[in-house]
């Protein structure tokens, strides 16, 4: 029997039947494909990318984790102007010649793609056998366009290998280096922000906090390109080789446990999504926060067993939200992170040029719940989405919070 999450995964992707391959590469409207597996923690494949660009080409680095070791994996790509356009600007295969590293089930590729002004998106298609059934997965990489700032040639690399650091966060104890792929710059400029970003407001709010927050630069200093670096101060860093441009890369320096939250102050903060303002004030101002947290959990769940189950499930979602959605701010604080913490993995995910839609299947007597995220131009990331508010969320939102507080929610 196929486990439930695997069944959802296989049914939501393109399955190859009767020995004939599904025409994934020939789909004209990619916005109609369910990308649920992107946010599924048990998906057989996970995918990360980094891109450095010049005026005429893009150097693409891929990290693919294949949990189905021993099964053949094929990787192809297409470059298109948008999700609906049938015209393919460029396409090719990523094979063994592009493999630059392998460790256990982690594969690292590097390949170069010519680009023009119309080269807005790179779509990567992978094919893998699951239970003797070939299944395909698609991953989207924005290259340039209206929702992105000018491309950069900078990549964060491991200190002793030409393999990128693919996550947007880095342990303060870990070393890294900045590589300039095309311009061969020798010096970069580092902006540091200690700003503590606020969590996303509920989806019934008129305007998201992400759209209105401003911050000031705490420090600006130069660093050598290609030298080993490490920073002890936690916060947001933005790197440029040309301070007159708007192109650069950003990353967060975190503690060694991130994306998990371990310190009691860190644990308390995400509970605001299921707590009243009075409860949060008591937790945050208490002299003994650990004792206040225990008291709070017993108050809302009325059971030590339910309190433990709540913390286990809730913070599993928080950890996954941090892993998936951390960019310039911690993942759980983003609109997508907030929804993920409270609802878990969506059943359906659809992505277009300027939006992403999550669908959660009907629960009991309720209808399907849909969240829409608008893609917003952001200097720190090409994957920034704001949750579009809607008053209709109220009837679902508070019911879901009540289930969490009663300890009746389980990990989806």
Protein Blocks (a to p, Z undefined) as FASTA:
>chain_A
ZZfklmmmmmmmccdeehiacffklpmblmlpccklmmmckbfbdcdddddddfkbccdd
dddddfbghiacdddddddfblklmbdfbgcdddfklpgbdehjaccddddddddfklmb
ccddddddeehiacdddddddfbdjkbccddfbdcddfkbccdcfbfbdcfkbccddddf
klopabdcddddfbdcdddddfkbmbdfklmgccddfbdcdddehiacddfbgcdddddf
blkbcbdcddddddfklmbdfbfklmmmmmmmmccfklmmmmmmpmblmlmmmmmmmmmn
opaklmmmmmmmmmmmmmmmmmmmgckbcfklpmklmmmmmnopafbdcddfkbccdddd
dehjbccddddddddddfkbcbbccddddfklmmmmmmmmmmmmnopaccZZ
